Amino acid sequence: MCGLTGFWHFTKPNNKQAMQTLAAMTAAIEHRGPDSHGHWLHPKHGLGLGHRRLAIVDLSQHGHQPMWSQSGQSTLIYNGEIYNANTLRKQLAQTFKLKFKGHSDTEVLLEALEHWGVEKTLKATNGMFALAFWSEANQTLTLARDRIGIKPLYWGVQNGTLLFGSQLKSLRKHLSWQGNLNPEALQAYFQLGYIPSPMSIFQNIHKCTPGHFITIASQERIEPKCYWSPHDLPQQATLKEQRPEQHVKALDTLLTEAVGARMIADVPLGAFLSGGIDSSTVTALMQKQSTQKVKTFSIGFDIPKYNEAQHAKAVAEHLKTDHHEWIVSAKDAINLIPKLPEWFDEPLADPSQIPTALVCKMAREQVTVALSGDGGDELFAGYSRYAMGAKIHGYTHWMPYTLRQGLAKKLLSLSSSKWQGAKMQKIQRLAQILASKDFSAQYLSLISSWQQPQNILAQPTAPFQLPQHPDKLSATEIMQWIDTVTYLPDDILCKVDRASMAFGLEARVPLLDHRVIECAWQLPENIKIRQGKCKWVLKQVLKKYLPETMVERPKMGFGIPLDHWLKGALKDWGQSLVQNSKHGEWFHMKHAEHLWDQYQTNDQQYHRQLWTLLVLLAWLEHWDKTS
């Protein structure tokens, strides 16, 4: 795993200054690649490419980047892993009579891009990646990102300069950087708790959309193109003719192959194990294919309600892994939280970033690569909110919009007169859901951190709208699809990438092999949710390796005792941020103080909203000091 960065001055700069700038941009992401670094300036154009390397496959200099093709006509910097590189290598060698210098996937990817072209190469790859590819023959720079958005890539034009990189902190080192906050992104952040693609927290800086590449020939010729689209997933032919056990067998075979491909490394590797279905499946399939005990890592909490470590330990004992656990205290969280704004250089209000970072820290002490179970809930309908959303849809889809609006008003009048605390908040959320125009809007209300961001934002914009889902989907499929294109890449995968990279650890996600994604969408819905049980088909796969009692237990999720901490160990930290904020031009801080006081003195359940605000205030404070 690595980090990349660079620029293209569309008017040629002083090369000495450009190299100093490129070195500073590359140094800013040293944590992503502590093993080596490289820089290259084009001798005629104002193009600079910088790279930090975390060596995983081919630890020799044959894997060093920037890398030049054998013809000398192409240059590549790249972050990720191509799991079918050996197959592509054989095809390239046979077709074009190429002799490869080493066995790195970077060399394979580079030669493929030059000989096959960008789109054909990207469609042929199985992996996770972000890349910048310079073609001397075409005088073009191409930026590209993997299908589902496992690896990050930012880009934008500021002051006549194209800036791009794995993380925003590298772009901030360039003299052309402007860094104006994006009001639309703030609006979306308060609704979702993260910033959805293609927006970023800054104006004129974008995330490359997953499954896309961007060809740049000049400032006036920047052309994005899609090579893989989630819109196509529901259009695939559903495998209705197979018996349930055939689906289970086929999925077991496919997942075994996906996990096996991600076990290829020239460094030690292990797995994150929470004890849930997804991580347990990945771990079981790893252990099945390993000749040694797989190293597994889990996090627990010293508050029993949130502690799942005993389940992970039981799974590890049954699978006979080399298991390690860390029971996290409030003190551990306090020590970690001040570092989050540096690691997550966009605000991210997912509290599970704390245990994720801690498990990455623990794993990195013994391994360089860790496999993760992320993606299973989105693909196989595992979130409890899917059942709730489907019920809401079932109760309300027949109602005219005017009737739902009337019911919402009635509920709001009840909540203000008869209910208090948590009950009032639930009633108000239900009213907001009822008042939504369609099911996508209802789902957005269901998952929103702040139902009314205008209460806290001094410069509110139009409310964020979820992307338009394909036609003819069930309520559950709509929610799955929305999460796959928003929550999964911009929250879950962002969290795992930043947390793992903070410690120089590569995280691999076999459930997000694009073949698994496509297979999951081909499965009939009654194979995912069967007899009221979510993730049925995945659970049947896991039952081949674990006892049913370990598989059929209630889902806990990766929750943390946030409410306890904000009223206890983190109270002073939170109160200081709320009372001492210097960002009144962006936020109604009087409202924030009122919310904080209500939360601390009454039974109001505002910890989710407050955490969203506190993370953003801490992020602003950190980057104000470092700007």
C-alpha positions as CSV (number, residue, x, y, z in Angstrom):
1,M,0.0,0.0,0.0
2,C,1.2,3.4,-0.8
3,G,0.4,7.1,-1.3
4,L,0.6,9.2,-4.4
5,T,0.5,12.9,-5.1
6,G,1.3,15.4,-7.8
7,F,0.5,18.5,-9.8
8,W,0.4,19.8,-13.3
9,H,1.2,23.5,-13.7
10,F,-0.5,24.4,-16.9
11,T,1.9,27.3,-17.2
12,K,5.5,26.0,-16.7
13,P,7.0,26.9,-13.3
14,N,10.5,27.2,-12.0
15,N,11.7,23.6,-11.8
16,K,13.7,24.1,-8.6
17,Q,10.7,25.4,-6.8
18,A,8.6,22.7,-8.3
19,M,10.8,20.0,-6.9
20,Q,10.8,21.5,-3.5
21,T,7.0,21.7,-3.6
22,L,6.7,18.1,-4.8
23,A,9.0,16.9,-2.0
24,A,6.9,18.6,0.6
25,M,3.7,17.2,-0.9
26,T,5.1,13.7,-0.9
27,A,6.5,14.0,2.7
28,A,3.0,14.9,3.9
29,I,1.8,11.4,3.2
30,E,4.9,9.6,4.5
31,H,2.8,7.5,6.8
32,R,1.1,5.8,3.8
33,G,4.4,4.5,2.6
34,P,7.3,4.5,5.1
35,D,9.6,2.2,3.1
36,S,10.7,4.5,0.3
37,H,9.8,7.5,-1.8
38,G,10.2,8.8,-5.3
39,H,9.7,12.0,-7.3
40,W,9.7,12.9,-11.0
41,L,9.3,16.2,-12.9
42,H,8.6,16.2,-16.6
43,P,11.5,18.0,-18.3
44,K,9.2,20.0,-20.6
45,H,5.8,20.2,-18.9
46,G,5.0,21.5,-15.4
47,L,4.0,17.9,-14.4
48,G,5.2,16.5,-11.1
49,L,4.6,13.0,-9.7
50,G,5.4,12.0,-6.1
51,H,5.1,8.6,-4.4
52,R,5.5,7.0,-1.0
53,R,5.8,3.2,-0.9
54,L,4.7,0.5,1.6
55,A,6.4,-2.5,0.0
56,I,4.0,-5.6,0.1
57,V,4.8,-7.5,-3.1
58,D,8.3,-7.5,-4.7
59,L,10.2,-5.7,-1.9
60,S,13.1,-5.0,-4.3
61,Q,13.8,-1.8,-6.3
62,H,11.9,-3.4,-9.2
63,G,8.7,-2.1,-7.4
64,H,10.0,1.5,-6.9
65,Q,7.8,4.3,-8.1
66,P,7.4,6.5,-10.2
67,M,7.9,3.7,-12.6
68,W,8.7,4.0,-16.3
69,S,7.5,1.5,-19.0
70,Q,10.0,-0.5,-21.0
71,S,9.5,1.8,-24.0
72,G,10.1,4.9,-21.8
73,Q,6.9,6.4,-23.1
74,S,4.7,6.0,-20.0
75,T,5.1,6.8,-16.3
76,L,2.9,5.5,-13.4
77,I,2.4,6.2,-9.7
78,Y,-0.1,3.9,-8.0
79,N,-1.6,3.0,-4.7
80,G,-3.2,-0.4,-4.2
81,E,-3.0,-4.0,-5.2
82,I,-3.9,-5.9,-8.4
83,Y,-4.8,-9.4,-7.4
84,N,-4.9,-10.9,-10.8
85,A,-1.5,-9.4,-11.8
86,N,0.0,-12.8,-12.6
87,T,-2.7,-13.6,-15.1
88,L,-2.3,-10.2,-16.8
89,R,1.4,-10.6,-16.8
90,K,1.2,-13.8,-18.8
91,Q,-1.3,-12.3,-21.3
92,L,1.0,-9.3,-21.8
93,A,4.1,-11.3,-22.2
94,Q,2.5,-13.7,-24.7
95,T,0.8,-11.0,-26.8
96,F,3.6,-8.3,-26.8
97,K,6.7,-10.4,-26.1
98,L,7.4,-8.5,-22.9
99,K,10.0,-9.6,-20.4
100,F,9.3,-8.2,-17.0
101,K,12.1,-7.1,-14.7
102,G,10.4,-8.1,-11.4
103,H,7.2,-9.5,-10.1
104,S,5.5,-6.3,-8.8
105,D,1.9,-5.6,-9.9
106,T,3.0,-2.0,-10.6
107,E,5.0,-3.1,-13.6
108,V,2.2,-5.2,-14.9
109,L,-0.3,-2.4,-14.5
110,L,2.0,0.1,-16.2
111,E,2.6,-2.1,-19.3
112,A,-1.1,-2.9,-19.5
113,L,-2.0,0.8,-19.5
114,E,0.5,1.5,-22.3
115,H,-0.3,-1.5,-24.5
116,W,-4.0,-2.1,-23.9
117,G,-5.1,1.5,-23.1
118,V,-6.7,2.8,-19.9
119,E,-10.3,1.6,-20.2
120,K,-9.5,-2.0,-21.2
121,T,-6.9,-2.3,-18.5
122,L,-9.1,-1.0,-15.8
123,K,-11.9,-3.4,-16.8
124,A,-9.4,-6.3,-16.8
125,T,-8.1,-5.6,-13.3
126,N,-9.3,-7.2,-10.1
127,G,-8.1,-5.1,-7.2
128,M,-8.1,-1.9,-5.3
129,F,-6.3,1.2,-6.6
130,A,-5.8,4.8,-7.2
131,L,-3.4,5.8,-10.0
132,A,-1.9,8.6,-12.0
133,F,-0.6,7.6,-15.5
134,W,1.3,9.8,-17.9
135,S,1.3,9.0,-21.6
136,E,4.1,10.7,-23.4
137,A,2.7,9.6,-26.7
138,N,-0.7,11.1,-26.1
139,Q,0.5,14.0,-23.8
140,T,-2.2,13.1,-21.3
141,L,-2.4,12.4,-17.6
142,T,-5.0,9.9,-16.5
143,L,-6.3,9.7,-12.9
144,A,-8.3,6.5,-12.0
145,R,-9.9,4.9,-9.0
146,D,-11.1,1.3,-8.3
147,R,-14.6,0.2,-8.9
148,I,-16.0,0.5,-5.4
149,G,-13.7,3.3,-3.9
150,I,-11.5,1.3,-1.6
151,K,-8.5,3.6,-2.2
152,P,-8.9,7.4,-2.1
153,L,-8.1,9.9,-4.8
154,Y,-8.6,13.7,-4.7
155,W,-8.2,16.2,-7.5
156,G,-9.0,19.7,-8.5
157,V,-7.8,22.8,-10.3
158,Q,-6.8,25.8,-8.2
159,N,-5.0,28.9,-9.5
160,G,-4.3,27.3,-12.9
161,T,-2.7,24.2,-11.3
162,L,-4.1,20.7,-11.3
163,L,-3.6,19.1,-7.8
164,F,-4.1,15.5,-7.0
165,G,-3.3,12.9,-4.3
166,S,-4.3,10.2,-2.0
167,Q,-5.0,12.6,0.8
168,L,-5.8,16.3,1.1
169,K,-2.9,17.0,3.4
170,S,-0.5,16.6,0.4
171,L,-2.5,19.1,-1.7
172,R,-2.4,21.6,1.0
173,K,1.4,21.9,0.6
174,H,1.2,23.4,-2.8
175,L,1.5,27.2,-3.3
176,S,-1.7,27.2,-5.5
177,W,-3.8,25.7,-2.6
178,Q,-6.8,27.9,-1.7
179,G,-8.6,25.8,1.0
180,N,-12.0,27.5,1.1
181,L,-14.6,25.4,2.9
182,N,-17.4,24.0,0.8
183,P,-20.9,25.0,2.2
184,E,-22.6,22.2,0.3
185,A,-20.2,19.6,1.8
186,L,-20.9,20.9,5.3
187,Q,-24.6,20.5,4.7
188,A,-24.2,17.0,3.5
189,Y,-21.8,16.2,6.4
190,F,-24.3,17.2,9.1
191,Q,-26.9,15.0,7.4
192,L,-24.7,12.0,6.8
193,G,-21.7,12.3,9.2
194,Y,-19.4,12.1,6.2
195,I,-18.8,13.9,2.9
196,P,-20.1,12.0,-0.1
197,S,-18.3,11.8,-3.4
198,P,-17.6,13.6,-5.6
199,M,-17.6,16.5,-3.1
200,S,-14.8,17.2,-0.7
201,I,-14.7,19.6,2.3
202,F,-13.0,22.2,0.1
203,Q,-14.4,24.1,-2.8
204,N,-13.0,23.1,-6.3
205,I,-11.5,19.9,-4.9
206,H,-13.2,16.6,-5.7
207,K,-13.1,12.9,-5.0
208,C,-12.6,10.9,-8.1
209,T,-15.8,8.9,-8.4
210,P,-15.3,5.1,-7.9
211,G,-15.3,3.2,-11.1
212,H,-14.2,6.3,-13.1
213,F,-11.1,7.6,-14.8
214,I,-10.3,11.2,-15.7
215,T,-8.2,12.1,-18.8
216,I,-6.4,15.4,-18.7
217,A,-4.8,17.0,-21.7
218,S,-5.0,20.6,-20.6
219,Q,-6.9,22.9,-18.2
220,E,-9.7,23.1,-20.8
221,R,-9.7,19.4,-21.6
222,I,-10.5,17.4,-18.5
223,E,-12.7,14.4,-19.4
224,P,-14.2,12.0,-16.8
225,K,-15.4,8.6,-17.9
226,C,-17.1,5.6,-16.2
227,Y,-15.7,2.1,-16.8
228,W,-17.8,0.3,-14.1
229,S,-21.1,1.5,-12.8
230,P,-23.2,0.3,-9.8
231,H,-26.3,1.4,-11.9
232,D,-25.6,-1.8,-14.0
233,L,-25.7,-4.1,-11.0
234,P,-29.5,-4.5,-10.6
235,Q,-29.8,-5.0,-14.3
236,Q,-28.0,-8.3,-14.3
237,A,-30.0,-11.5,-14.7
238,T,-31.1,-12.8,-11.3
239,L,-30.1,-16.4,-10.6
240,K,-33.6,-17.6,-9.7
241,E,-33.3,-21.1,-11.2
242,Q,-30.8,-22.4,-8.7
243,R,-31.6,-24.1,-5.5
244,P,-30.6,-22.3,-2.2
245,E,-27.8,-24.9,-1.5
246,Q,-26.4,-24.2,-5.0
247,H,-26.1,-20.5,-4.2
248,V,-24.4,-21.3,-1.0
249,K,-21.9,-23.6,-2.7
250,A,-21.1,-21.1,-5.5
251,L,-20.7,-18.2,-3.0
252,D,-18.4,-20.3,-0.8
253,T,-16.2,-21.1,-3.8
254,L,-16.1,-17.5,-5.0
255,L,-15.3,-16.1,-1.5
256,T,-12.6,-18.7,-1.0
257,E,-11.0,-17.5,-4.2
258,A,-11.3,-13.8,-3.3
259,V,-9.8,-14.4,0.1
260,G,-7.0,-16.5,-1.3
261,A,-6.0,-13.9,-3.8
262,R,-5.7,-11.3,-1.0
263,M,-3.4,-13.6,1.0
264,I,-0.6,-13.1,-1.6
265,A,2.1,-11.0,0.1
266,D,5.8,-11.0,0.7
267,V,5.2,-9.6,4.3
268,P,3.3,-11.0,7.3
269,L,-0.5,-10.8,7.2
270,G,-3.4,-11.3,9.5
271,A,-7.1,-10.5,9.9
272,F,-9.4,-8.2,11.8
273,L,-11.9,-10.4,13.8
274,S,-14.9,-8.8,15.5
275,G,-16.8,-12.1,15.9
276,G,-19.5,-11.0,13.5
277,I,-20.5,-12.8,10.3
278,D,-18.4,-10.9,7.9
279,S,-15.0,-10.9,9.7
280,S,-15.6,-14.5,10.9
281,T,-16.2,-15.6,7.3
282,V,-13.1,-14.0,6.0
283,T,-11.0,-15.4,8.9
284,A,-12.4,-18.9,8.4
285,L,-11.6,-18.9,4.7
286,M,-8.1,-17.6,5.4
287,Q,-7.4,-20.3,8.0
288,K,-8.8,-22.9,5.6
289,Q,-6.1,-21.9,3.0
290,S,-3.2,-21.2,5.4
291,T,-0.5,-23.7,6.5
292,Q,0.0,-21.7,9.7
293,K,-2.2,-20.2,12.3
294,V,-3.7,-16.9,11.0
295,K,-3.0,-13.9,13.3
296,T,-6.3,-12.4,14.3
297,F,-6.9,-9.1,16.1
298,S,-10.0,-7.8,17.9
299,I,-11.0,-4.8,20.0
300,G,-13.3,-4.9,23.1
301,F,-14.5,-2.3,25.6
302,D,-14.4,-2.3,29.4
303,I,-18.2,-1.6,29.4
304,P,-20.0,-4.9,29.0
305,K,-22.8,-3.6,26.9
306,Y,-20.4,-2.7,24.1
307,N,-17.9,-5.5,24.5
308,E,-17.9,-8.1,21.7
309,A,-14.4,-9.4,22.4
310,Q,-15.6,-12.7,23.9
311,H,-17.4,-13.6,20.7
312,A,-14.3,-12.9,18.6
313,K,-12.3,-15.0,21.1
314,A,-14.7,-17.9,20.8
315,V,-14.5,-17.8,17.0
316,A,-10.7,-17.6,17.1
317,E,-10.5,-20.6,19.5
318,H,-12.8,-22.7,17.2
319,L,-10.8,-21.8,14.1
320,K,-7.5,-22.2,16.0
321,T,-6.1,-18.8,15.0
322,D,-3.3,-16.9,16.8
323,H,-5.6,-14.4,18.5
324,H,-4.8,-11.0,20.0
325,E,-7.3,-8.6,21.7
326,W,-7.2,-5.2,23.3
327,I,-9.9,-4.1,25.8
328,V,-10.2,-0.4,25.2
329,S,-10.8,2.1,28.1
330,A,-11.9,5.7,28.0
331,K,-8.3,6.6,28.5
332,D,-7.3,4.9,25.3
333,A,-10.0,6.9,23.5
334,I,-8.8,10.2,25.1
335,N,-5.2,9.5,23.9
336,L,-6.4,8.7,20.4
337,I,-9.0,11.4,19.7
338,P,-6.6,14.4,19.3
339,K,-4.9,12.5,16.5
340,L,-8.0,11.9,14.4
341,P,-8.1,15.2,12.6
342,E,-4.5,14.6,11.3
343,W,-5.3,11.1,10.1
344,F,-8.8,11.8,8.8
345,D,-8.0,14.9,6.8
346,E,-11.7,15.3,6.0
347,P,-14.1,15.3,9.0
348,L,-15.6,11.9,9.5
349,A,-18.2,11.4,12.3
350,D,-18.3,7.7,12.4
351,P,-17.4,6.8,16.1
352,S,-16.2,3.4,15.1
353,Q,-13.1,5.1,13.7
354,I,-11.7,4.9,17.2
355,P,-11.8,1.1,17.6
356,T,-10.8,0.8,14.0
357,A,-7.7,2.9,14.5
358,L,-6.8,1.0,17.7
359,V,-7.1,-2.4,16.1
360,C,-4.9,-1.2,13.2
361,K,-2.4,0.0,15.7
362,M,-2.4,-3.4,17.5
363,A,-2.2,-5.4,14.2
364,R,0.7,-3.3,12.8
365,E,2.9,-4.5,15.7
366,Q,2.8,-8.0,14.1
367,V,1.7,-7.8,10.5
368,T,1.9,-5.5,7.5
369,V,-1.3,-6.6,5.8
370,A,-4.7,-7.3,7.4
371,L,-7.9,-8.7,5.8
372,S,-11.2,-7.0,6.7
373,G,-14.8,-8.1,6.5
374,D,-16.2,-4.8,5.3
375,G,-18.9,-4.8,2.7
376,G,-20.9,-7.8,3.8
377,D,-23.8,-5.7,5.3
378,E,-24.3,-3.7,2.1
379,L,-24.1,-6.7,-0.2
380,F,-26.1,-9.3,1.8
381,A,-28.6,-7.0,3.5
382,G,-27.2,-7.1,7.1
383,Y,-28.1,-3.8,8.6
384,S,-31.0,-3.7,11.0
385,R,-32.1,-0.4,9.5
386,Y,-33.0,-2.3,6.3
387,A,-35.8,-4.1,8.2
388,M,-36.9,-0.8,9.7
389,G,-36.8,1.0,6.4
390,A,-38.8,-1.8,4.6
391,K,-41.4,-1.7,7.4
392,I,-41.8,2.1,7.0
393,H,-42.1,1.7,3.2
394,G,-44.7,-1.1,3.7
395,Y,-46.8,1.1,6.0
396,T,-46.6,4.3,4.0
397,H,-46.1,3.6,0.3
398,W,-49.9,3.6,-0.3
399,M,-50.5,6.9,1.5
400,P,-50.9,10.1,-0.5
401,Y,-48.2,12.6,0.2
402,T,-50.7,15.1,1.7
403,L,-51.9,12.4,4.2
404,R,-48.4,11.7,5.3
405,Q,-47.7,15.4,5.8
406,G,-50.8,15.7,7.9
407,L,-49.7,12.7,10.1
408,A,-46.3,14.3,10.5
409,K,-47.8,17.6,11.7
410,K,-50.0,15.7,14.2
411,L,-46.9,13.8,15.5
412,L,-44.9,16.9,15.9
413,S,-47.7,18.5,18.0
414,L,-47.8,15.4,20.2
415,S,-44.1,15.4,20.7
416,S,-44.0,19.0,21.9
417,S,-46.8,18.5,24.4
418,K,-46.7,14.9,25.7
419,W,-43.3,13.5,25.2
420,Q,-39.8,14.3,26.5
421,G,-36.3,13.2,26.0
422,A,-35.5,10.1,23.8
423,K,-39.2,9.4,23.1
424,M,-39.7,12.9,21.8
425,Q,-36.7,12.6,19.5
426,K,-38.0,9.3,18.1
427,I,-41.4,10.8,17.4
428,Q,-39.8,13.8,15.7
429,R,-37.7,11.5,13.5
430,L,-40.8,9.5,12.5
431,A,-42.5,12.7,11.6
432,Q,-39.6,13.8,9.4
433,I,-39.7,10.4,7.7
434,L,-43.4,10.6,7.0
435,A,-43.0,14.1,5.6
436,S,-40.5,12.9,3.0
437,K,-41.7,12.9,-0.6
438,D,-40.4,9.5,-1.6
439,F,-38.7,6.4,-0.2
440,S,-35.1,7.6,-0.9
441,A,-35.9,10.8,1.1
442,Q,-37.4,8.7,3.8
443,Y,-34.3,6.6,4.0
444,L,-32.1,9.8,4.1
445,S,-34.2,10.9,7.1
446,L,-33.8,7.6,8.8
447,I,-30.0,7.7,8.5
448,S,-29.4,11.4,9.0
449,S,-27.3,12.6,12.0
450,W,-29.0,16.0,11.9
451,Q,-32.6,16.1,10.7
452,Q,-32.4,19.9,10.3
453,P,-28.9,21.1,9.7
454,Q,-30.1,24.6,9.2
455,N,-30.4,24.8,13.0
456,I,-26.6,24.6,13.4
457,L,-25.3,25.9,10.0
458,A,-25.0,29.7,9.7
459,Q,-24.7,29.3,5.9
460,P,-27.1,26.4,5.0
461,T,-27.5,25.3,1.4
462,A,-30.1,23.1,-0.3
463,P,-30.4,19.8,1.5
464,F,-28.3,17.0,0.2
465,Q,-30.1,14.5,-2.1
466,L,-29.2,10.9,-2.3
467,P,-28.2,9.7,-5.8
468,Q,-31.0,8.4,-8.0
469,H,-31.3,4.6,-7.7
470,P,-32.1,2.3,-10.6
471,D,-35.7,1.4,-11.3
472,K,-37.6,-1.6,-10.2
473,L,-35.9,-2.2,-6.9
474,S,-37.5,-3.4,-3.7
475,A,-37.3,-1.2,-0.6
476,T,-34.4,-3.3,0.8
477,E,-32.6,-3.2,-2.5
478,I,-32.9,0.6,-2.7
479,M,-31.3,0.9,0.7
480,Q,-28.6,-1.6,-0.2
481,W,-27.8,0.3,-3.4
482,I,-27.7,3.7,-1.8
483,D,-25.4,2.5,0.9
484,T,-23.1,0.8,-1.7
485,V,-22.6,4.0,-3.6
486,T,-22.5,6.4,-0.6
487,Y,-22.0,5.1,2.9
488,L,-19.7,2.2,1.9
489,P,-17.0,4.2,0.0
490,D,-17.3,7.6,1.8
491,D,-17.6,6.4,5.4
492,I,-16.7,2.7,5.9
493,L,-13.8,2.4,3.3
494,C,-12.6,5.9,4.1
495,K,-12.4,5.0,7.8
496,V,-10.5,1.8,7.1
497,D,-8.1,3.4,4.7
498,R,-7.1,6.3,6.9
499,A,-7.0,4.3,10.1
500,S,-4.8,1.6,8.6
501,M,-2.6,4.0,6.7
502,A,-2.0,6.0,9.9
503,F,0.1,3.0,11.0
504,G,1.5,1.9,7.7
505,L,-0.8,-1.1,7.6
506,E,-2.5,-2.4,4.4
507,A,-6.1,-3.4,4.8
508,R,-7.6,-5.7,2.1
509,V,-11.4,-6.3,1.7
510,P,-12.1,-9.6,0.0
511,L,-15.9,-9.2,0.2
512,L,-15.5,-6.2,-2.2
513,D,-13.9,-8.2,-4.9
514,H,-16.0,-6.9,-7.9
515,R,-17.0,-10.5,-8.8
516,V,-18.5,-10.9,-5.3
517,I,-20.3,-7.6,-5.6
518,E,-21.8,-8.7,-9.0
519,C,-22.7,-12.1,-7.6
520,A,-24.5,-10.6,-4.6
521,W,-26.6,-8.5,-6.8
522,Q,-27.5,-11.5,-9.0
523,L,-28.9,-13.4,-6.0
524,P,-32.6,-13.3,-5.4
525,E,-33.6,-11.2,-2.4
526,N,-35.1,-14.3,-0.6
527,I,-31.6,-15.8,-0.6
528,K,-30.2,-12.8,1.3
529,I,-33.2,-12.4,3.6
530,R,-34.8,-15.7,4.3
531,Q,-37.5,-16.5,6.9
532,G,-36.8,-13.1,8.5
533,K,-33.1,-13.8,8.8
534,C,-30.7,-11.2,7.2
535,K,-27.5,-12.4,5.4
536,W,-28.9,-15.9,5.1
537,V,-26.7,-17.0,2.3
538,L,-23.5,-15.7,3.9
539,K,-24.5,-17.3,7.2
540,Q,-24.9,-20.7,5.4
541,V,-21.4,-20.4,4.1
542,L,-20.1,-19.6,7.6
543,K,-21.9,-22.6,9.1
544,K,-19.5,-24.8,7.1
545,Y,-16.7,-23.6,9.4
546,L,-18.4,-22.5,12.7
547,P,-21.2,-24.0,14.9
548,E,-24.7,-22.6,14.3
549,T,-24.7,-21.1,17.8
550,M,-21.8,-18.8,16.9
551,V,-23.4,-17.8,13.6
552,E,-27.0,-17.3,14.7
553,R,-26.4,-14.8,17.5
554,P,-27.8,-11.2,17.6
555,K,-25.8,-8.6,15.6
556,M,-24.0,-6.0,17.8
557,G,-22.2,-3.9,15.2
558,F,-19.0,-1.9,15.9
559,G,-20.6,0.4,18.5
560,I,-18.6,2.3,21.1
561,P,-19.7,3.7,24.5
562,L,-19.9,7.3,23.1
563,D,-22.7,8.4,25.4
564,H,-20.8,7.3,28.5
565,W,-17.6,9.0,27.3
566,L,-19.2,12.3,26.3
567,K,-20.7,12.6,29.8
568,G,-17.6,11.3,31.5
569,A,-14.0,11.1,30.2
570,L,-14.6,13.2,27.1
571,K,-16.8,15.8,28.7
572,D,-14.1,18.4,29.2
573,W,-12.8,17.9,25.6
574,G,-16.3,18.4,24.2
575,Q,-17.2,21.3,26.3
576,S,-14.0,23.2,25.4
577,L,-14.7,22.7,21.7
578,V,-18.2,24.0,22.0
579,Q,-17.5,27.0,24.3
580,N,-14.2,28.1,22.6
581,S,-15.0,27.7,18.9
582,K,-13.9,30.6,16.7
583,H,-16.1,29.6,13.7
584,G,-19.2,31.5,14.4
585,E,-19.4,32.5,10.7
586,W,-20.1,28.8,9.9
587,F,-22.1,27.6,12.9
588,H,-24.8,28.8,15.3
589,M,-22.7,28.2,18.4
590,K,-25.4,29.4,20.8
591,H,-27.6,26.5,19.6
592,A,-24.6,24.2,20.0
593,E,-24.1,25.3,23.6
594,H,-27.8,24.9,24.3
595,L,-27.7,21.4,22.9
596,W,-24.6,20.5,24.9
597,D,-26.2,21.8,28.2
598,Q,-29.4,19.9,27.5
599,Y,-27.5,16.7,26.8
600,Q,-25.4,17.0,30.0
601,T,-28.3,17.9,32.4
602,N,-31.3,16.0,31.0
603,D,-31.9,12.6,29.3
604,Q,-31.8,14.1,25.8
605,Q,-30.1,11.6,23.5
606,Y,-28.0,14.2,21.5
607,H,-24.7,12.3,21.5
608,R,-24.9,11.4,17.8
609,Q,-25.5,15.0,16.7
610,L,-23.0,16.4,19.2
611,W,-20.3,14.0,18.1
612,T,-20.8,15.1,14.4
613,L,-20.3,18.7,15.5
614,L,-17.4,18.0,17.8
615,V,-15.5,16.0,15.2
616,L,-15.8,19.0,12.8
617,L,-14.8,21.6,15.4
618,A,-11.8,19.5,16.3
619,W,-10.9,19.1,12.6
620,L,-11.1,22.9,12.0
621,E,-9.1,23.7,15.1
622,H,-6.3,21.3,14.1
623,W,-6.0,22.5,10.5
624,D,-6.3,26.2,11.6
625,K,-3.1,25.6,13.6
626,T,-1.3,23.8,10.8
627,S,-2.2,26.1,7.9
